[in-house]
């Protein structure tokens, strides 16, 4: 027997539910969301490296040094 589809909530309903949470639970929810986003970003980077889409380390550090040099000369 097929299960009924769960009810979809509107963004306003979700925000109201979050606002109704105690402050501590709101902070934990935010922490979990940030952690989930970080994991997605890391997986994206891993997938890109697996496909050979990475940038050589020497190039990255050269670009960082150049950026820092330029920022240092603008101060």
PDB file of N, CA, C and O in Angstrom:
ATOM      1  N   UNK A   1       0.847  -1.184   0.000  1.00  0.00           N
ATOM      2  CA  UNK A   1       0.000   0.000   0.000  1.00  0.00           C
ATOM      3  C   UNK A   1       0.890   1.243   0.000  1.00  0.00           C
ATOM      4  O   UNK A   1       1.825   1.334   0.795  1.00  0.00           O
ATOM      5  N   UNK A   2       0.608   2.186  -0.874  1.00  0.00           N
ATOM      6  CA  UNK A   2       1.405   3.404  -1.000  1.00  0.00           C
ATOM      7  C   UNK A   2       1.146   4.328   0.177  1.00  0.00           C
ATOM      8  O   UNK A   2       0.020   4.472   0.651  1.00  0.00           O
ATOM      9  N   UNK A   3       2.234   4.951   0.633  1.00  0.00           N
ATOM     10  CA  UNK A   3       2.103   5.913   1.726  1.00  0.00           C
ATOM     11  C   UNK A   3       1.644   7.245   1.156  1.00  0.00           C
ATOM     12  O   UNK A   3       2.035   7.618   0.050  1.00  0.00           O
ATOM     13  N   UNK A   4       0.809   7.971   1.912  1.00  0.00           N
ATOM     14  CA  UNK A   4       0.386   9.293   1.430  1.00  0.00           C
ATOM     15  C   UNK A   4       1.581  10.239   1.390  1.00  0.00           C
ATOM     16  O   UNK A   4       2.496  10.136   2.208  1.00  0.00           O
ATOM     17  N   UNK A   5       1.562  11.168   0.422  1.00  0.00           N
ATOM     18  CA  UNK A   5       2.639  12.153   0.310  1.00  0.00           C
ATOM     19  C   UNK A   5       2.590  13.070   1.535  1.00  0.00           C
ATOM     20  O   UNK A   5       1.514  13.487   1.964  1.00  0.00           O
ATOM     21  N   UNK A   6       3.755  13.378   2.089  1.00  0.00           N
ATOM     22  CA  UNK A   6       3.751  14.315   3.220  1.00  0.00           C
ATOM     23  C   UNK A   6       3.317  15.709   2.752  1.00  0.00           C
ATOM     24  O   UNK A   6       3.561  16.105   1.612  1.00  0.00           O
ATOM     25  N   UNK A   7       2.681  16.422   3.648  1.00  0.00           N
ATOM     26  CA  UNK A   7       2.223  17.773   3.334  1.00  0.00           C
ATOM     27  C   UNK A   7       3.440  18.684   3.149  1.00  0.00           C
ATOM     28  O   UNK A   7       4.366  18.660   3.959  1.00  0.00           O
ATOM     29  N   UNK A   8       3.433  19.474   2.095  1.00  0.00           N
ATOM     30  CA  UNK A   8       4.509  20.443   1.877  1.00  0.00           C
ATOM     31  C   UNK A   8       4.163  21.737   2.611  1.00  0.00           C
ATOM     32  O   UNK A   8       3.032  22.220   2.557  1.00  0.00           O
ATOM     33  N   UNK A   9       5.146  22.273   3.283  1.00  0.00           N
ATOM     34  CA  UNK A   9       4.958  23.527   4.004  1.00  0.00           C
ATOM     35  C   UNK A   9       5.473  24.680   3.161  1.00  0.00           C
ATOM     36  O   UNK A   9       6.434  24.532   2.406  1.00  0.00           O
ATOM     37  N   UNK A  10       4.832  25.815   3.295  1.00  0.00           N
ATOM     38  CA  UNK A  10       5.313  27.015   2.608  1.00  0.00           C
ATOM     39  C   UNK A  10       6.519  27.557   3.382  1.00  0.00           C
ATOM     40  O   UNK A  10       6.747  27.184   4.533  1.00  0.00           O
ATOM     41  N   UNK A  11       7.277  28.427   2.745  1.00  0.00           N
ATOM     42  CA  UNK A  11       8.431  29.042   3.397  1.00  0.00           C
ATOM     43  C   UNK A  11       7.985  29.812   4.639  1.00  0.00           C
ATOM     44  O   UNK A  11       8.664  29.778   5.665  1.00  0.00           O
ATOM     45  N   UNK A  12       6.854  30.503   4.554  1.00  0.00           N
ATOM     46  CA  UNK A  12       6.345  31.239   5.717  1.00  0.00           C
ATOM     47  C   UNK A  12       6.043  30.300   6.879  1.00  0.00           C
ATOM     48  O   UNK A  12       6.313  30.626   8.034  1.00  0.00           O
ATOM     49  N   UNK A  13       5.483  29.135   6.570  1.00  0.00           N
ATOM     50  CA  UNK A  13       5.169  28.168   7.628  1.00  0.00           C
ATOM     51  C   UNK A  13       6.451  27.634   8.267  1.00  0.00           C
ATOM     52  O   UNK A  13       6.528  27.477   9.486  1.00  0.00           O
ATOM     53  N   UNK A  14       7.446  27.359   7.440  1.00  0.00           N
ATOM     54  CA  UNK A  14       8.720  26.864   7.959  1.00  0.00           C
ATOM     55  C   UNK A  14       9.366  27.927   8.852  1.00  0.00           C
ATOM     56  O   UNK A  14       9.840  27.621   9.946  1.00  0.00           O
ATOM     57  N   UNK A  15       9.381  29.172   8.381  1.00  0.00           N
ATOM     58  CA  UNK A  15       9.985  30.248   9.175  1.00  0.00           C
ATOM     59  C   UNK A  15       9.259  30.450  10.498  1.00  0.00           C
ATOM     60  O   UNK A  15       9.891  30.718  11.519  1.00  0.00           O
ATOM     61  N   UNK A  16       7.936  30.324  10.484  1.00  0.00           N
ATOM     62  CA  UNK A  16       7.179  30.449  11.727  1.00  0.00           C
ATOM     63  C   UNK A  16       7.560  29.330  12.695  1.00  0.00           C
ATOM     64  O   UNK A  16       7.738  29.574  13.889  1.00  0.00           O
ATOM     65  N   UNK A  17       7.687  28.095  12.180  1.00  0.00           N
ATOM     66  CA  UNK A  17       8.090  26.982  13.036  1.00  0.00           C
ATOM     67  C   UNK A  17       9.474  27.222  13.634  1.00  0.00           C
ATOM     68  O   UNK A  17       9.700  26.955  14.814  1.00  0.00           O
ATOM     69  N   UNK A  18      10.389  27.722  12.822  1.00  0.00           N
ATOM     70  CA  UNK A  18      11.741  27.997  13.314  1.00  0.00           C
ATOM     71  C   UNK A  18      11.707  29.102  14.357  1.00  0.00           C
ATOM     72  O   UNK A  18      12.377  29.008  15.386  1.00  0.00           O
ATOM     73  N   UNK A  19      10.928  30.152  14.096  1.00  0.00           N
ATOM     74  CA  UNK A  19      10.824  31.253  15.058  1.00  0.00           C
ATOM     75  C   UNK A  19      10.213  30.802  16.377  1.00  0.00           C
ATOM     76  O   UNK A  19      10.497  31.383  17.424  1.00  0.00           O
ATOM     77  N   UNK A  20       9.375  29.768  16.334  1.00  0.00           N
ATOM     78  CA  UNK A  20       8.739  29.261  17.545  1.00  0.00           C
ATOM     79  C   UNK A  20       9.674  28.373  18.373  1.00  0.00           C
ATOM     80  O   UNK A  20       9.377  28.059  19.525  1.00  0.00           O
ATOM     81  N   UNK A  21      10.802  27.971  17.780  1.00  0.00           N
ATOM     82  CA  UNK A  21      11.764  27.145  18.526  1.00  0.00           C
ATOM     83  C   UNK A  21      12.457  27.977  19.595  1.00  0.00           C
ATOM     84  O   UNK A  21      12.613  29.187  19.431  1.00  0.00           O
ATOM     85  N   UNK A  22      12.872  27.349  20.680  1.00  0.00           N
ATOM     86  CA  UNK A  22      13.702  28.068  21.654  1.00  0.00           C
ATOM     87  C   UNK A  22      15.011  28.522  20.990  1.00  0.00           C
ATOM     88  O   UNK A  22      15.478  27.895  20.039  1.00  0.00           O
ATOM     89  N   UNK A  23      15.583  29.586  21.483  1.00  0.00           N
ATOM     90  CA  UNK A  23      16.798  30.170  20.907  1.00  0.00           C
ATOM     91  C   UNK A  23      17.909  29.129  20.756  1.00  0.00           C
ATOM     92  O   UNK A  23      18.600  29.104  19.737  1.00  0.00           O
ATOM     93  N   UNK A  24      18.079  28.288  21.744  1.00  0.00           N
ATOM     94  CA  UNK A  24      19.126  27.270  21.700  1.00  0.00           C
ATOM     95  C   UNK A  24      18.909  26.307  20.528  1.00  0.00           C
ATOM     96  O   UNK A  24      19.869  25.918  19.862  1.00  0.00           O
ATOM     97  N   UNK A  25      17.676  25.929  20.278  1.00  0.00           N
ATOM     98  CA  UNK A  25      17.376  25.017  19.171  1.00  0.00           C
ATOM     99  C   UNK A  25      17.526  25.716  17.825  1.00  0.00           C
ATOM    100  O   UNK A  25      17.909  25.085  16.840  1.00  0.00           O
ATOM    101  N   UNK A  26      17.226  27.018  17.775  1.00  0.00           N
ATOM    102  CA  UNK A  26      17.447  27.784  16.552  1.00  0.00           C
ATOM    103  C   UNK A  26      18.939  27.807  16.211  1.00  0.00           C
ATOM    104  O   UNK A  26      19.325  27.638  15.054  1.00  0.00           O
ATOM    105  N   UNK A  27      19.766  28.019  17.230  1.00  0.00           N
ATOM    106  CA  UNK A  27      21.209  28.057  17.008  1.00  0.00           C
ATOM    107  C   UNK A  27      21.728  26.697  16.554  1.00  0.00           C
ATOM    108  O   UNK A  27      22.599  26.631  15.687  1.00  0.00           O
ATOM    109  N   UNK A  28      21.213  25.620  17.120  1.00  0.00           N
ATOM    110  CA  UNK A  28      21.625  24.280  16.714  1.00  0.00           C
ATOM    111  C   UNK A  28      21.193  23.999  15.279  1.00  0.00           C
ATOM    112  O   UNK A  28      21.941  23.391  14.515  1.00  0.00           O
ATOM    113  N   UNK A  29      20.002  24.435  14.912  1.00  0.00           N
ATOM    114  CA  UNK A  29      19.528  24.270  13.544  1.00  0.00           C
ATOM    115  C   UNK A  29      20.444  25.015  12.569  1.00  0.00           C
ATOM    116  O   UNK A  29      20.806  24.479  11.522  1.00  0.00           O
ATOM    117  N   UNK A  30      20.810  26.231  12.909  1.00  0.00           N
ATOM    118  CA  UNK A  30      21.713  27.026  12.068  1.00  0.00           C
ATOM    119  C   UNK A  30      23.071  26.339  11.954  1.00  0.00           C
ATOM    120  O   UNK A  30      23.651  26.289  10.870  1.00  0.00           O
ATOM    121  N   UNK A  31      23.577  25.816  13.056  1.00  0.00           N
ATOM    122  CA  UNK A  31      24.859  25.116  13.046  1.00  0.00           C
ATOM    123  C   UNK A  31      24.792  23.894  12.132  1.00  0.00           C
ATOM    124  O   UNK A  31      25.717  23.638  11.361  1.00  0.00           O
ATOM    125  N   UNK A  32      23.702  23.147  12.220  1.00  0.00           N
ATOM    126  CA  UNK A  32      23.532  21.960  11.385  1.00  0.00           C
ATOM    127  C   UNK A  32      23.425  22.332   9.910  1.00  0.00           C
ATOM    128  O   UNK A  32      23.958  21.627   9.053  1.00  0.00           O
ATOM    129  N   UNK A  33      22.744  23.427   9.610  1.00  0.00           N
ATOM    130  CA  UNK A  33      22.616  23.872   8.224  1.00  0.00           C
ATOM    131  C   UNK A  33      23.969  24.286   7.657  1.00  0.00           C
ATOM    132  O   UNK A  33      24.290  23.962   6.513  1.00  0.00           O
ATOM    133  N   UNK A  34      24.761  24.998   8.451  1.00  0.00           N
ATOM    134  CA  UNK A  34      26.103  25.404   8.011  1.00  0.00           C
ATOM    135  C   UNK A  34      26.991  24.184   7.791  1.00  0.00           C
ATOM    136  O   UNK A  34      27.762  24.132   6.832  1.00  0.00           O
ATOM    137  N   UNK A  35      26.880  23.209   8.678  1.00  0.00           N
ATOM    138  CA  UNK A  35      27.661  21.986   8.543  1.00  0.00           C
ATOM    139  C   UNK A  35      27.261  21.229   7.279  1.00  0.00           C
ATOM    140  O   UNK A  35      28.123  20.707   6.572  1.00  0.00           O
ATOM    141  N   UNK A  36      25.978  21.166   6.992  1.00  0.00           N
ATOM    142  CA  UNK A  36      25.487  20.501   5.791  1.00  0.00           C
ATOM    143  C   UNK A  36      26.001  21.218   4.533  1.00  0.00           C
ATOM    144  O   UNK A  36      26.387  20.572   3.559  1.00  0.00           O
ATOM    145  N   UNK A  37      26.000  22.546   4.562  1.00  0.00           N
ATOM    146  CA  UNK A  37      26.504  23.320   3.423  1.00  0.00           C
ATOM    147  C   UNK A  37      28.007  23.085   3.227  1.00  0.00           C
ATOM    148  O   UNK A  37      28.476  22.948   2.097  1.00  0.00           O
ATOM    149  N   UNK A  38      28.744  23.040   4.318  1.00  0.00           N
ATOM    150  CA  UNK A  38      30.177  22.776   4.244  1.00  0.00           C
ATOM    151  C   UNK A  38      30.444  21.397   3.641  1.00  0.00           C
ATOM    152  O   UNK A  38      31.335  21.241   2.805  1.00  0.00           O
ATOM    153  N   UNK A  39      29.672  20.403   4.065  1.00  0.00           N
ATOM    154  CA  UNK A  39      29.834  19.049   3.516  1.00  0.00           C
ATOM    155  C   UNK A  39      29.539  19.020   2.021  1.00  0.00           C
ATOM    156  O   UNK A  39      30.231  18.339   1.263  1.00  0.00           O
ATOM    157  N   UNK A  40      28.506  19.761   1.591  1.00  0.00           N
ATOM    158  CA  UNK A  40      28.191  19.836   0.152  1.00  0.00           C
ATOM    159  C   UNK A  40      29.341  20.470  -0.616  1.00  0.00           C
ATOM    160  O   UNK A  40      29.735  19.980  -1.674  1.00  0.00           O
ATOM    161  N   UNK A  41      29.882  21.569  -0.076  1.00  0.00           N
ATOM    162  CA  UNK A  41      30.994  22.258  -0.735  1.00  0.00           C
ATOM    163  C   UNK A  41      32.229  21.372  -0.809  1.00  0.00           C
ATOM    164  O   UNK A  41      32.915  21.341  -1.830  1.00  0.00           O
ATOM    165  N   UNK A  42      32.511  20.654   0.269  1.00  0.00           N
ATOM    166  CA  UNK A  42      33.659  19.744   0.263  1.00  0.00           C
ATOM    167  C   UNK A  42      33.473  18.633  -0.759  1.00  0.00           C
ATOM    168  O   UNK A  42      34.412  18.288  -1.476  1.00  0.00           O
ATOM    169  N   UNK A  43      32.272  18.069  -0.833  1.00  0.00           N
ATOM    170  CA  UNK A  43      32.017  17.009  -1.799  1.00  0.00           C
ATOM    171  C   UNK A  43      32.146  17.530  -3.226  1.00  0.00           C
ATOM    172  O   UNK A  43      32.649  16.828  -4.103  1.00  0.00           O
ATOM    173  N   UNK A  44      31.696  18.754  -3.459  1.00  0.00           N
ATOM    174  CA  UNK A  44      31.836  19.358  -4.778  1.00  0.00           C
ATOM    175  C   UNK A  44      33.314  19.461  -5.148  1.00  0.00           C
ATOM    176  O   UNK A  44      33.703  19.140  -6.271  1.00  0.00           O
ATOM    177  N   UNK A  45      34.131  19.910  -4.202  1.00  0.00           N
ATOM    178  CA  UNK A  45      35.572  20.009  -4.445  1.00  0.00           C
ATOM    179  C   UNK A  45      36.196  18.649  -4.699  1.00  0.00           C
ATOM    180  O   UNK A  45      37.030  18.505  -5.593  1.00  0.00           O
ATOM    181  N   UNK A  46      35.805  17.660  -3.931  1.00  0.00           N
ATOM    182  CA  UNK A  46      36.329  16.295  -4.118  1.00  0.00           C
ATOM    183  C   UNK A  46      35.936  15.771  -5.499  1.00  0.00           C
ATOM    184  O   UNK A  46      36.754  15.178  -6.201  1.00  0.00           O
ATOM    185  N   UNK A  47      34.684  15.995  -5.879  1.00  0.00           N
ATOM    186  CA  UNK A  47      34.221  15.547  -7.197  1.00  0.00           C
ATOM    187  C   UNK A  47      35.005  16.231  -8.320  1.00  0.00           C
ATOM    188  O   UNK A  47      35.359  15.594  -9.312  1.00  0.00           O
ATOM    189  N   UNK A  48      35.274  17.527  -8.160  1.00  0.00           N
ATOM    190  CA  UNK A  48      36.045  18.251  -9.168  1.00  0.00           C
ATOM    191  C   UNK A  48      37.467  17.708  -9.257  1.00  0.00           C
ATOM    192  O   UNK A  48      38.000  17.537 -10.354  1.00  0.00           O
ATOM    193  N   UNK A  49      38.080  17.438  -8.117  1.00  0.00           N
ATOM    194  CA  UNK A  49      39.431  16.875  -8.129  1.00  0.00           C
ATOM    195  C   UNK A  49      39.451  15.498  -8.775  1.00  0.00           C
ATOM    196  O   UNK A  49      40.372  15.169  -9.522  1.00  0.00           O
ATOM    197  N   UNK A  50      38.430  14.691  -8.484  1.00  0.00           N
ATOM    198  CA  UNK A  50      38.341  13.360  -9.086  1.00  0.00           C
ATOM    199  C   UNK A  50      38.250  13.434 -10.605  1.00  0.00           C
ATOM    200  O   UNK A  50      38.699  12.522 -11.299  1.00  0.00           O
ATOM    201  N   UNK A  51      37.668  14.523 -11.128  1.00  0.00           N
ATOM    202  CA  UNK A  51      37.536  14.689 -12.579  1.00  0.00           C
ATOM    203  C   UNK A  51      38.756  15.407 -13.173  1.00  0.00           C
ATOM    204  O   UNK A  51      38.791  15.691 -14.370  1.00  0.00           O
ATOM    205  N   UNK A  52      39.755  15.699 -12.330  1.00  0.00           N
ATOM    206  CA  UNK A  52      40.954  16.376 -12.826  1.00  0.00           C
ATOM    207  C   UNK A  52      40.774  17.864 -13.014  1.00  0.00           C
ATOM    208  O   UNK A  52      41.521  18.487 -13.769  1.00  0.00           O
ATOM    209  N   UNK A  53      39.802  18.442 -12.347  1.00  0.00           N
ATOM    210  CA  UNK A  53      39.505  19.868 -12.514  1.00  0.00           C
ATOM    211  C   UNK A  53      40.195  20.745 -11.476  1.00  0.00           C
ATOM    212  O   UNK A  53      39.866  21.926 -11.359  1.00  0.00           O
ATOM    213  N   UNK A  54      41.126  20.205 -10.733  1.00  0.00           N
ATOM    214  CA  UNK A  54      41.792  20.980  -9.697  1.00  0.00           C
ATOM    215  C   UNK A  54      42.824  21.934 -10.267  1.00  0.00           C
ATOM    216  O   UNK A  54      43.172  21.864 -11.446  1.00  0.00           O
ATOM    217  N   UNK A  55      43.307  22.820  -9.421  1.00  0.00           N
ATOM    218  CA  UNK A  55      44.357  23.766  -9.775  1.00  0.00           C
ATOM    219  C   UNK A  55      45.627  23.298  -9.065  1.00  0.00           C
ATOM    220  O   UNK A  55      45.586  22.989  -7.874  1.00  0.00           O
ATOM    221  N   UNK A  56      46.763  23.239  -9.786  1.00  0.00           N
ATOM    222  CA  UNK A  56      48.007  22.818  -9.142  1.00  0.00           C
ATOM    223  C   UNK A  56      48.337  23.704  -7.930  1.00  0.00           C
ATOM    224  O   UNK A  56      48.145  24.919  -7.963  1.00  0.00           O
ATOM    225  N   UNK A  57      48.832  23.074  -6.873  1.00  0.00           N
ATOM    226  CA  UNK A  57      49.140  23.790  -5.635  1.00  0.00           C
ATOM    227  C   UNK A  57      50.070  24.964  -5.829  1.00  0.00           C
ATOM    228  O   UNK A  57      49.862  26.019  -5.229  1.00  0.00           O
ATOM    229  N   UNK A  58      51.101  24.807  -6.660  1.00  0.00           N
ATOM    230  CA  UNK A  58      52.050  25.912  -6.895  1.00  0.00           C
ATOM    231  C   UNK A  58      51.342  27.124  -7.483  1.00  0.00           C
ATOM    232  O   UNK A  58      51.650  28.263  -7.132  1.00  0.00           O
ATOM    233  N   UNK A  59      50.394  26.873  -8.377  1.00  0.00           N
ATOM    234  CA  UNK A  59      49.638  27.971  -8.981  1.00  0.00           C
ATOM    235  C   UNK A  59      48.779  28.666  -7.930  1.00  0.00           C
ATOM    236  O   UNK A  59      48.719  29.895  -7.895  1.00  0.00           O
ATOM    237  N   UNK A  60      48.119  27.896  -7.080  1.00  0.00           N
ATOM    238  CA  UNK A  60      47.263  28.466  -6.034  1.00  0.00           C
ATOM    239  C   UNK A  60      48.078  29.369  -5.117  1.00  0.00           C
ATOM    240  O   UNK A  60      47.676  30.497  -4.831  1.00  0.00           O
ATOM    241  N   UNK A  61      49.230  28.869  -4.655  1.00  0.00           N
ATOM    242  CA  UNK A  61      50.043  29.656  -3.734  1.00  0.00           C
ATOM    243  C   UNK A  61      50.626  30.884  -4.416  1.00  0.00           C
ATOM    244  O   UNK A  61      50.748  31.934  -3.786  1.00  0.00           O
ATOM    245  N   UNK A  62      50.988  30.775  -5.692  1.00  0.00           N
ATOM    246  CA  UNK A  62      51.487  31.944  -6.422  1.00  0.00           C
ATOM    247  C   UNK A  62      50.401  33.015  -6.517  1.00  0.00           C
ATOM    248  O   UNK A  62      50.671  34.202  -6.336  1.00  0.00           O
ATOM    249  N   UNK A  63      49.166  32.583  -6.803  1.00  0.00           N
ATOM    250  CA  UNK A  63      48.057  33.539  -6.885  1.00  0.00           C
ATOM    251  C   UNK A  63      47.767  34.170  -5.528  1.00  0.00           C
ATOM    252  O   UNK A  63      47.482  35.365  -5.446  1.00  0.00           O
ATOM    253  N   UNK A  64      47.839  33.374  -4.466  1.00  0.00           N
ATOM    254  CA  UNK A  64      47.624  33.923  -3.117  1.00  0.00           C
ATOM    255  C   UNK A  64      48.707  34.935  -2.756  1.00  0.00           C
ATOM    256  O   UNK A  64      48.413  36.000  -2.214  1.00  0.00           O
ATOM    257  N   UNK A  65      49.970  34.596  -3.060  1.00  0.00           N
ATOM    258  CA  UNK A  65      51.060  35.537  -2.773  1.00  0.00           C
ATOM    259  C   UNK A  65      50.867  36.846  -3.527  1.00  0.00           C
ATOM    260  O   UNK A  65      51.079  37.926  -2.975  1.00  0.00           O
ATOM    261  N   UNK A  66      50.463  36.743  -4.799  1.00  0.00           N
ATOM    262  CA  UNK A  66      50.236  37.941  -5.604  1.00  0.00           C
ATOM    263  C   UNK A  66      49.093  38.774  -5.031  1.00  0.00           C
ATOM    264  O   UNK A  66      49.190  39.999  -4.954  1.00  0.00           O
ATOM    265  N   UNK A  67      48.018  38.111  -4.632  1.00  0.00           N
ATOM    266  CA  UNK A  67      46.876  38.824  -4.055  1.00  0.00           C
ATOM    267  C   UNK A  67      47.283  39.536  -2.758  1.00  0.00           C
ATOM    268  O   UNK A  67      46.912  40.688  -2.533  1.00  0.00           O
ATOM    269  N   UNK A  68      48.041  38.847  -1.917  1.00  0.00           N
ATOM    270  CA  UNK A  68      48.504  39.465  -0.664  1.00  0.00           C
ATOM    271  C   UNK A  68      49.441  40.636  -0.944  1.00  0.00           C
ATOM    272  O   UNK A  68      49.395  41.658  -0.258  1.00  0.00           O
ATOM    273  N   UNK A  69      50.290  40.478  -1.955  1.00  0.00           N
ATOM    274  CA  UNK A  69      51.210  41.576  -2.314  1.00  0.00           C
ATOM    275  C   UNK A  69      50.425  42.789  -2.766  1.00  0.00           C
ATOM    276  O   UNK A  69      50.727  43.916  -2.373  1.00  0.00           O
ATOM    277  N   UNK A  70      49.404  42.558  -3.604  1.00  0.00           N
ATOM    278  CA  UNK A  70      48.582  43.675  -4.101  1.00  0.00           C
ATOM    279  C   UNK A  70      47.801  44.343  -2.963  1.00  0.00           C
ATOM    280  O   UNK A  70      47.685  45.568  -2.926  1.00  0.00           O
ATOM    281  N   UNK A  71      47.271  43.545  -2.043  1.00  0.00           N
ATOM    282  CA  UNK A  71      46.527  44.097  -0.912  1.00  0.00           C
ATOM    283  C   UNK A  71      47.451  44.895  -0.011  1.00  0.00           C
ATOM    284  O   UNK A  71      47.058  45.925   0.537  1.00  0.00           O
ATOM    285  N   UNK A  72      48.676  44.420   0.143  1.00  0.00           N
ATOM    286  CA  UNK A  72      49.646  45.124   0.975  1.00  0.00           C
ATOM    287  C   UNK A  72      50.045  46.454   0.389  1.00  0.00           C
ATOM    288  O   UNK A  72      50.353  47.383   1.136  1.00  0.00           O
ATOM    289  N   UNK A  73      50.050  46.578  -0.929  1.00  0.00           N
ATOM    290  CA  UNK A  73      50.454  47.838  -1.572  1.00  0.00           C
ATOM    291  C   UNK A  73      49.328  48.847  -1.622  1.00  0.00           C
ATOM    292  O   UNK A  73      49.567  50.018  -1.916  1.00  0.00           O
ATOM    293  N   UNK A  74      48.092  48.418  -1.339  1.00  0.00           N
ATOM    294  CA  UNK A  74      46.956  49.342  -1.361  1.00  0.00           C
ATOM    295  C   UNK A  74      46.678  49.949   0.005  1.00  0.00           C
ATOM    296  O   UNK A  74      45.819  50.820   0.140  1.00  0.00           O
ATOM    297  N   UNK A  75      47.392  49.497   1.000  1.00  0.00           N
ATOM    298  CA  UNK A  75      47.136  50.013   2.360  1.00  0.00           C
ATOM    299  C   UNK A  75      48.011  51.177   2.675  1.00  0.00           C
ATOM    300  O   UNK A  75      47.929  51.732   3.771  1.00  0.00           O
TER     301      UNK A  75
END
